[in-house]
Amino acid sequence: MSRIGRLPLALPKGVTVLVSGGTTVVTGPKGKLTVPVPDGITIEQAEGKVHLVRRDDSRQQRALHGLTRALLANAVTGTTQGFRKGLEIQGVGYRAELRKDKVEFALGYSHPVVFPIPTGISVEVEKQVRLMVSGIDKQLVGQVAANIRGLRPPEPYKGKGIRYAGEVIVKKAGKAGATAAK
């Protein structure tokens, strides 16, 4: 039995789960998310909890059992609390500025980099060097944060670039010729 899939999922107040065909719609105070349900997995609701049951014990059904339960749990968490991902910009002259539905970055290139913010995502810029990406869809929040980081990933010699909040960049030593013994 899948260790994740067999755990019941408690529904907080204000969250409703509607199962129809191959999809499940989770509605909460922050919005509505749709989770696909693969063949062989059935969703049962009882007493404010959701249970997932699989058809058989094949390898694929066991994997889909845990996956579906995790996706459903993420949808419940997203519609009640939401998800946040922090980014930090390091480097002289590197900064970000929020403009309506776009973020404009100065990242050491000869031109500003304009990043459009997708629907369902909000970006906050603090002191031009800290960004907070937030939304109700965990996958979308993570993907947008990864796309922003990909605009200028941290380089290994000085650490300049965009990094996740709290990410540790292991720096390389660089050239040793300037400090070599004479």
TAQUI-V537387 format. One line per field, one symbol per residue. psi: psi as a letter, one per 20 degrees, with the letter a starting at -180 (. if undefined). burial: I if it has 16 or more other C-alpha atoms within 10 Angstrom, else O. A space follows every 50 residues. Layout:
psi: ???
burial: ???
This chain:
psi: pphghipqoporpipqpopocjqppppahiapqppqorpipqppppljqp qppqgakqgghgghghgggghghhggghighrqqpqqqppqpiprqppod kqppqokjriqqppoppqqipqppppkiipqopqaiogghghggghhghi hnqpqigijqaprqpippooqrhapihhjqq.
burial: OIOOIOOIIIIOOOIIIOIOOOOIIIIIOIIIIIIOIIOOIIIOIOOOOI IIIIOOOOOOIIOIIIIIIOIIIIIIIIIIOIIIIIIIIIOOOIIIIIOO OOIOIIIIOOOOOIIOIOOOIOIOIOOIIIIIIIIIIIOIIIOIIIOIIO OIIIOOOOIIIIIIOOOOOOOOOOOOOOOOOO
